[in-house]
Amino acid sequence: MISHIYGEIAHISEGSVVIDVNGLGYQINTTQPTLQELRDRKEKVKLYTYLHVREDAMVLYGFRNGSELEMFKLLISVTRVGPQIALNILSQVKVEELAAAIINEDERVLTRIPGVGPKNAKRLILEIRDKMKKKMEGLVPASAGAGNINNINYDAVNALISLGFSQREAREAVDAVSSGLKEPTAQAVIKAALLKLKER
């Protein structure tokens, strides 16, 4: 498994980038925002990668950070959502906005994406939401609201980390929103933190 690629940009085309690592070029499919960002980069770059194996090919997909990679893996686990559809979704909506939509069951975010209709949006939210909850089980106890604020924040930070956000991102977002909540349960803090991350 190739977890990341670090090297110089050799070539950028529509939908993919070739990164040179010690003379070996890796073609990596990625999102439009990532391609746009890479066009202006002169130094070496690092992409977090996912290797998709098909009968006729092995395809690398790359992302700027762990949260994009985790969301990509969640998306392709959904029925009838392949890597290209997942890339299209991540090209149109930020990870933070997508995660907030899933947690809040907001179909409007997905239906704004070209090619994603109401039925597909319902299926995406339902299937990803369930997988997110399973991913977060054990990190956010059902009775978290009964704990003190420090425990709640700790659980919320761990839950965000499990979704692919860095510890710094998670901690800063949780600290920024926790004091302003009237009823600071772990789920409430997570929802507010996701909205905060979306504003970046």
Backbone torsions as a table, in degrees:
resi	resn	phi	psi	omega
1	MET	NA	130.6	178.1
2	ILE	-95.9	109.7	-174.5
3	SER	-83.8	-30.7	175.3
4	HIS	-158.9	162.3	177.2
5	ILE	-125.2	132.2	178.9
6	TYR	-130.6	119.8	-179.4
7	GLY	-179.0	-166.4	-178.4
8	GLU	-93.4	147.7	178.6
9	ILE	-76.2	120.1	179.7
10	ALA	-95.3	-36.3	-175.7
11	HIS	-163.2	141.9	175.3
12	ILE	-124.3	128.2	177.5
13	SER	-127.4	-175.4	-179.2
14	GLU	-67.8	107.7	175.4
15	GLY	94.1	-7.0	-177.9
16	SER	-152.6	163.9	177.6
17	VAL	-134.5	144.9	174.5
18	VAL	-106.0	122.3	179.2
19	ILE	-109.5	126.7	-179.1
20	ASP	-88.9	120.3	177.2
21	VAL	-119.7	100.7	-180.0
22	ASN	53.7	43.3	176.8
23	GLY	88.9	-4.3	178.5
24	LEU	-107.9	122.9	-176.8
25	GLY	-93.7	125.4	177.4
26	TYR	-106.7	120.2	175.5
27	GLN	-86.0	125.0	-174.2
28	ILE	-127.5	121.7	174.0
29	ASN	-78.3	137.7	-177.8
30	THR	-150.9	-179.8	-175.6
31	THR	-80.1	160.5	178.7
32	GLN	-62.2	-43.4	177.1
33	PRO	-60.0	-36.9	178.6
34	THR	-67.2	-43.5	177.9
35	LEU	-60.4	-42.3	179.9
36	GLN	-62.8	-40.3	179.0
37	GLU	-67.7	-38.7	-177.5
38	LEU	-70.4	-26.5	-179.1
39	ARG	-59.4	-28.7	-176.7
40	ASP	-96.9	2.7	-176.7
41	ARG	-92.5	131.4	178.5
42	LYS	-105.1	-27.5	-177.8
43	GLU	-85.6	177.1	177.6
44	LYS	-63.0	150.5	-178.3
45	VAL	-126.1	158.3	178.2
46	LYS	-126.1	127.8	175.6
47	LEU	-121.9	134.1	173.6
48	TYR	-80.0	131.3	-167.6
49	THR	-121.2	157.0	174.4
50	TYR	-130.8	126.5	179.9
51	LEU	-96.3	114.6	-179.8
52	HIS	-100.4	119.2	-176.5
53	VAL	-101.3	122.4	175.1
54	ARG	-114.9	173.5	179.3
55	GLU	-63.3	-35.0	-174.5
56	ASP	-107.3	-1.0	-176.4
57	ALA	-167.2	160.5	169.9
58	MET	-118.7	123.2	-173.5
59	VAL	-120.0	131.8	177.0
60	LEU	-95.4	135.4	174.3
61	TYR	-119.0	135.6	-174.9
62	GLY	-125.3	152.0	-175.3
63	PHE	-142.9	153.7	-175.4
64	ARG	-70.8	-29.1	-176.9
65	ASN	-149.3	172.5	-176.9
66	GLY	-65.9	-31.3	-178.2
67	SER	-68.1	-37.8	176.7
68	GLU	-65.1	-42.3	179.5
69	LEU	-62.9	-44.3	-179.8
70	GLU	-63.5	-40.8	179.5
71	MET	-67.9	-37.9	176.5
72	PHE	-59.3	-44.8	-179.5
73	LYS	-66.2	-35.2	175.3
74	LEU	-65.8	-43.6	-178.0
75	LEU	-62.4	-44.7	-176.5
76	ILE	-74.5	-8.4	175.0
77	SER	-83.1	-9.1	-179.1
78	VAL	-81.7	144.8	179.8
79	THR	-54.4	128.6	175.9
80	ARG	67.5	17.8	175.3
81	VAL	-113.2	110.2	178.8
82	GLY	-96.9	179.9	-178.1
83	PRO	-57.8	-39.7	-178.2
84	GLN	-68.5	-39.6	176.5
85	ILE	-64.7	-41.8	178.8
86	ALA	-61.3	-42.2	177.6
87	LEU	-62.9	-39.6	178.4
88	ASN	-61.1	-43.8	179.3
89	ILE	-62.2	-47.1	-178.0
90	LEU	-71.7	-17.0	174.9
91	SER	-77.7	-23.1	-173.1
92	GLN	-102.5	-21.8	-174.5
93	VAL	-140.3	141.0	178.9
94	LYS	-68.8	150.6	179.4
95	VAL	-57.6	-41.8	-178.1
96	GLU	-62.6	-41.3	179.8
97	GLU	-68.2	-39.7	179.2
98	LEU	-65.9	-44.1	179.3
99	ALA	-63.2	-40.8	178.7
100	ALA	-64.3	-39.3	178.8
101	ALA	-63.6	-39.0	-179.8
102	ILE	-66.8	-48.5	-179.0
103	ILE	-62.3	-38.6	-177.4
104	ASN	-93.2	2.1	179.8
105	GLU	55.0	45.4	-178.6
106	ASP	-97.5	101.5	-177.5
107	GLU	-72.6	-19.9	-175.0
108	ARG	-62.7	-34.3	-179.8
109	VAL	-61.4	-44.3	-178.4
110	LEU	-74.1	-37.7	-178.0
111	THR	-69.9	-12.9	174.7
112	ARG	-77.8	-14.7	-178.4
113	ILE	-83.0	126.9	178.9
114	PRO	-55.3	130.1	178.2
115	GLY	92.5	-6.5	178.8
116	VAL	-111.1	106.4	180.0
117	GLY	-89.5	179.9	-178.7
118	PRO	-57.4	-41.4	-179.0
119	LYS	-66.1	-44.6	178.1
120	ASN	-63.7	-38.3	179.9
121	ALA	-63.1	-42.6	177.9
122	LYS	-60.4	-45.1	-178.0
123	ARG	-65.7	-42.7	179.0
124	LEU	-59.7	-49.4	-177.5
125	ILE	-64.0	-45.8	-178.2
126	LEU	-61.8	-46.7	-175.9
127	GLU	-73.8	-40.2	-179.5
128	ILE	-72.6	-38.1	179.1
129	ARG	-58.9	-44.6	179.6
130	ASP	-62.8	-41.9	179.8
131	LYS	-66.9	-37.6	176.9
132	MET	-62.9	-43.2	-179.6
133	LYS	-63.0	-40.8	177.8
134	LYS	-65.0	-38.8	-179.6
135	LYS	-64.0	-32.3	-175.8
136	MET	-94.4	-6.0	178.6
137	GLU	-60.0	136.6	-178.7
138	GLY	90.7	-22.4	176.6
139	LEU	-93.2	-33.4	178.5
140	VAL	-121.9	96.0	-179.9
141	PRO	-61.9	150.2	-179.7
142	ALA	-60.7	-29.7	-177.7
143	SER	-98.5	23.0	-174.2
144	ALA	-58.3	-28.9	-178.8
145	GLY	-62.7	-20.6	-178.5
146	ALA	-82.0	-13.5	-178.6
147	GLY	-81.0	177.3	177.5
148	ASN	-82.8	172.1	-172.0
149	ILE	-64.4	-33.6	179.7
150	ASN	-64.9	-42.5	178.0
151	ASN	-65.5	-40.0	179.4
152	ILE	-62.5	-46.6	179.4
153	ASN	-63.6	-39.7	178.7
154	TYR	-60.9	-45.7	179.5
155	ASP	-64.4	-40.3	-179.2
156	ALA	-65.7	-42.6	178.3
157	VAL	-61.4	-45.7	179.3
158	ASN	-62.3	-38.3	179.1
159	ALA	-64.4	-42.3	178.7
160	LEU	-66.6	-37.5	176.9
161	ILE	-63.0	-37.7	179.2
162	SER	-65.1	-21.8	177.8
163	LEU	-87.8	-0.8	175.0
164	GLY	108.7	-3.7	178.7
165	PHE	-77.7	151.4	179.0
166	SER	-72.3	161.7	179.9
167	GLN	-61.9	-38.6	179.4
168	ARG	-64.7	-46.6	178.9
169	GLU	-59.7	-46.1	-177.7
170	ALA	-64.1	-46.8	-178.2
171	ARG	-62.7	-45.7	-179.0
172	GLU	-63.0	-41.7	-179.4
173	ALA	-67.1	-43.5	-179.8
174	VAL	-65.1	-44.8	179.4
175	ASP	-61.3	-34.9	-176.7
176	ALA	-70.9	-28.7	-172.9
177	VAL	-108.3	-22.3	-169.8
178	SER	-63.7	-38.0	-176.2
179	SER	-71.9	-19.5	-177.7
180	GLY	-92.6	1.6	-178.9
181	LEU	-91.8	134.2	179.8
182	LYS	-71.2	-40.7	178.2
183	GLU	-123.5	86.2	-173.0
184	PRO	-78.4	76.1	170.2
185	THR	-82.2	164.2	-179.4
186	ALA	-60.7	-43.6	-179.5
187	GLN	-63.4	-38.8	179.9
188	ALA	-66.0	-40.6	179.0
189	VAL	-65.2	-41.4	179.5
190	ILE	-61.7	-47.0	180.0
191	LYS	-59.5	-46.2	-178.5
192	ALA	-66.5	-38.4	179.8
193	ALA	-65.9	-39.0	177.7
194	LEU	-62.6	-40.3	177.7
195	LEU	-65.6	-37.6	177.7
196	LYS	-64.5	-42.7	178.8
197	LEU	-64.2	-32.2	179.7
198	LYS	-64.4	-27.2	-175.9
199	GLU	-78.2	-9.4	-175.2
200	ARG	-62.7	NA	NA
